[in-house]
Amino acid sequence: MLLRDPTSRSWLKRLLDPSPKTLFIVSAIAFAGSVYFGWPHARFLIRGSMGTAEIVAVEPSSDDYARYRLRLVDPDIPTAKGVIESDRHGLSTGTRITVLYRRDHPRSMLAVEVFAPWTRAIWLSMIGLAALGLGYREQGKPLSINKRDN
């Protein structure tokens, strides 16, 4: 029979009380995922503007996201139309929603929503920052592996 070292921690204890090294690894993975998912939408941060768009048509969609054809409501750009993916199903024609659009290419639009597909990078950045902060906090604490689990 294989005996476990009495000073080592169980798998569940390691999961619930991660070491600073584990937290730094989680932070690095989250930041890498943030760059991966955010790279296609980075142009919206530099060349983007916020505006209002009106739904012109509802397009066929998948189960996760609805697709809408939009017309930008802006007197300077009267004919800008684009397609967005939204997590809100059931919006009707004529409804106005807030969008981000690129000034140099106004047909490229993103819906401003909490769980839109393009916000994955923001969520992963927040997870990475939280893991990084917890890693620095845990780094100053002494490691207590000699305590017995009750």
Beta strands, then each sheet from edge to edge (+ up, - down):
strand 1: 48-59
strand 2: 66-72
strand 3: 81-86
strand 4: 96-102
strand 5: 109-111
sheet 1: 3+ 2- 1+ 4- 5+
end
